[in-house]
Amino acid sequence: MEACRNATLVASWALAERLSNAFEFPLGCTRWVNDGDAFDADDRRFRAVRPPGHHALPPLARARGPAKFAAFADRVQSLVPRTIASAHSPVIPEAYVAQAFDLVLELPEITPPALPELDAILGGVAA
């Protein structure tokens, strides 16, 4: 933000709070947005959209239940995104958006992989 004195950091409160632990930026140069909020930047209008299962995808999807999770995914899909940019995946171009939503809807049924065992990891290091 030092290089762009007129910049505004657009983020949720939670993200701004996390970023403030690592970076110094003037609070007055931030704008907090939440799921569904819209804002203008120059000649464009943006909407903040929390994607289905933002964190801990399969456990969250199972906890919500398949029907509730599907309704949440359908709400996002109804926006007809042409491209999906996420901090947790590569950019998804228009040709793959439908396939990405199909995969997301399978999440409630996916069994997460087993967590690694520390003793096994340490045993491999000591060998």
Sequence and secondary structure as in RCSB ss.txt:
>XXXX:A:sequence
MEACRNATLVASWALAERLSNAFEFPLGCTRWVNDGDAFDADDRRFRAVRPPGHHALPPLARARGPAKFAAFADR
VQSLVPRTIASAHSPVIPEAYVAQAFDLVLELPEITPPALPELDAILGGVAA
>XXXX:A:secstr
  S TT  EEE HHHHHHHHTT    GGGEEE  TT EEEETTEEEE    TT SSHHHHHHHH HHHHHHHHHH
HHTT  S B  TTS  B HHHHHHHHHHHHTGGG        HHHHHHHHH 
